[in-house]
Amino acid sequence: MYFEILGKDTPLAPTVVLSAGLGGAGSFWQPQIEALSEHFRVVVYDHQGTARSKGEVPAGYSMADMADEVAQLLRSIGVEHCYFVGHALGGMIGLQLALSHPQLVAKLVVVNGWPTLDSQTWRCFKVRQDLLLNSGVEAYVRAQPLFLFPADWLSRHEALLDEELAHQVAHFQGTENLLRRLSALMNTDFRPYLADITTPTLALCSRDDLLVPYHCSHQLAESLPFGELAQMAYGGHAMSVTDADNFNRILLGWLLKTHGQSSACSPADAQHEPTGLKH
């Protein structure tokens, strides 16, 4: 898999691994790289079969396969412990990694994740599936921002979205790869295993997420032995892009706190501070 190592290069610097959602491209995390690089060694990668990680994912591809690929990558570069940050599908990979390779994950952040697929998320995925199969790649890519961003943000960034359309179509991961990865995601149910995940985990969500309702993150945090919840009021499914400053404050505040430093959240952002549900 294609990966980059950014940020601090000292041996004692803790490692943060960033895992994107269904799109799979590590470039999704660009708004977080500078802030994280001040404190951490940052590993960002393209999921197998997406972006610069070329190749076809096999039939029967599973969440366990995705987690094993990350574990192999981390061991190949000498990472024995990391803080894992995953968005949607990336968060599900993080949960699986904490189950299958618990020694690798010291802390876990699941952004807009879920214990099991919500009916609203299922509905959105089925619409996207139908668009891809019946109308083609361009229709799928053109519709994708509707599920990711708030309506007012879409209105303000029309020119950017038009520019991105051609790029996204040209670098599309392939219909078969997407459908196999999506099937793995839709068929994953962590409910029977959440009590076994003892990794301290932050479930971070946005209240106006259309694709993954915020109550899914509440359920996830409540079901984990060491789960915490942080909720943003605005930003949609991709709030790490649309409200990056607040997202980065919450993320850094929690990650830095985990190794003995104070939270990066200021009093003005108290409404976004993580709230521990279980300790």
N, C-alpha and C positions, 0 to 999 in steps of 0.2 A: 504493500500500500504506500501511496505517496504521503510523506509527512515532512514537517518542518519543526525545528527546535529553535525557539526564540527566547528573548528575555535574558535573565541572569545565567551566567555560565560557570558560577562557582559551585564546587562540589556540595556545599551545604545548603544550597538554595532548594526549597521544596519544589516539586514538579506539579504543574497543573496540566491536565489533559482535556482538550476541548473536542467535543463530538457533536456534529451537526445533526439536523433532523433528516427527513426523508430525502431532501435534495442531496445530502451527503457531502457537500463541498465545505472544506475547512474555511474557505473565504467568508462564510457566513459570520464568523467570529471577528471580522476585521474591527468592528467598533470596540472590542474588548482587549485587543492585543496590547495596545500601548499601556493601558492602565494595569493589566496583569503583569506585563514585562518589567515593571518597576520593582516587583516583589518576588517574582517566581521565574523558574525555568518553565517555558510554555511549550507543550507539544500539541500541535494542531495537525489533523490528518484528514484526508479524503476517504470516505468509506469505500470498501471494495466495490468495484463496478461503477463508480461515480467519478466525475471530474477527472483528476489526473491519476486516479487509481484505475487503470484500464482493465478490461477483461470482463467476462461473463460470470455472474454469480450462478451457482448450480441450482437445479431443481431441488425443492425441499429445503432450501436455504432457511436457516432458523436464527432466532435471537442468540442461541448458544454459539452458533457459528460466528456471529458478529462479535460477541464478547471474546471468543477464543482468538480471533484475528487481532484484536486490540492487545490481549495479553501477550501474544507472540511478539507483536511490535514493541511493546514496552520492555520485554525481557531482552530483545535484540539490541536495545540501546542502553541497557543496564539500569532500567528503572525498576526498583523493588517496591516502592510505595509511591502513591500519587494522590492528589486531589482530582477527582474526575467530575467534569461539568458537562452535562449532556442536555441538548434541547430536544424535546419530544422523542423521536426515535432514538436519538443519542442518549437521552435520559433512561430509556428502557435498556439500552446496551449497558449503561452504568449499573442499573439494578441487577442485570444478569451477571455482570462482572463481579459485583459484590457477593453474589451467590456462588458463582463457579470458582472465582479466584479472590477470595476475601482478603488475602494477605496483600494484594496489590492496591486495594482502595482504602486509604486512610480516612477520607471524607468524600461525600458524594453530594452533588447538586443536581437535582432533576428539575428542569425548566419545562413547565407546561406538560407534565407527564400524568400518568394514571395507573391505578392498580389493575384495572381491566377496561376494555374499550367501552366508552360511553356511547349511548345511542346517537347523540348528536355528532360525535366524532365519526362513528360508523356511517352516518348519513352523508357527511362531507366527503369521506373517502370514496363512497360508492359513486357520488356525483363526479368526482375527479377520475375515477376508474372509467366511468361511462364516457366522459369527454375524451379521454385518451384513446379508448378503443373505437369509438364511433365517429369522432371528429378529428382526431390526430394530435400530433405533438404541439403544434402551434396553438390550438384551442386550449389544450391542457395548460400550457405555460401562460397564456393570456389570462386564464381564469385564476391561476394560482395566487396572485396578490390579494384577491377577494377574501381568501381564507387566512391570510397572514397579517394584514395591516388594517388599522381602523379607517373608516370611511373618510374622515377629514384629512388623515395623512395621505391617503390615496389621491385626494383632490389636489393637495399641495405639491405632490411629487409626480405629476403626470408625465413630464418630460423625461425624468429619470426612468420611469417604468417603461416608456417607449424605447429608450436606449437599451434597457436590459433585455427586452423581449428577444431581439435578434441574437444576443449573446447566449441567452438561456436555451434557445432553440438549437443553436449551433453546437452547444456543449451538453445537450441532453444525454442523460445516462443510458438511454435505450429503453424501449417499451418493455421488453422481457425482464431486464434488470429491475426496473421500477416495480413491475407487478409482483415479482418474486420477493423483493424487499418489503413491499407493502403487505403482501400476504403474511410474511413472517411477523410483521408488526401487528396486524389485525388479529392474528391467532394467538398472541401472547397474553396470558392471564397470570399475573403475579399473586393473586389473592391467596392461594394455598401456601405461598412461600415467604410472605412479607415478615412473618414473625421470626424467620431464620436470618433475616438481614440485620445484622447488628452494627453495621457501619453507620456512624452519625450522618444523617441525610437531611438536607434542606430541600423542601418542595417549594419552588418559586413559581408563582403564577401571576397572570394578569386578569383582572376582573372582567375586562371586555373582550376576552379571547373568544372568537366565534368557533374555532375549530375544536378546542379542548376546553369545555366549561371549567371555571375556576374551582367548582366543588370537587373536581377530580383530584386536584392537588391537596385539598383539605382531607379527602379520604385517604390519600396516600400517606400524608404526614401522621394522621391519627392511627394508621395501621402499622407503622414501623416502630420498633422498640425505642429507637433514638431518632425519631422524626421531628423536624421543626418546619414551620410554615412561614413564608414571606409572600405578601400579596401586594401587587402594584395596582393602582386604580386605572391606569391607562397604558396602552401600548399594543393591544392585540396579541396575536399568537407570537409575533416576532418582536416583542417589546425590547429585546436586546438591541434591536436596530432603531425602532421608532422612539424609544425613550432611553437611550444608551446611558446617559449620565446617571439617572436614578438606578437603572439596572446595575451599573458598575459599582455604585456605592453599596448597594445591598450585597452584591457578590463579594466584593473585596472585604466588606465589613465582616462577613461570616467566615471567609477563608482565613483572613488574618487573625481573627479571634481564635481560630482553631489551633494556632501554634503560638499562643501566648501574647499576641498583640491586641490592642484595643480595636473596637469596631470603627470602621471608616464612615459610618452613617452619622450625619450631623443632626442636631435637634430639629432643624427645619424639615428633615426627611423622616421624622418619627413615624409617620403613617406608613412608611415603607419598611420599617425595621422588622427583622425576623421575630416571630413570636414562637417561643418554644411550647410545643404541645406535650412533649414527653422528655424527660431528662433522666 
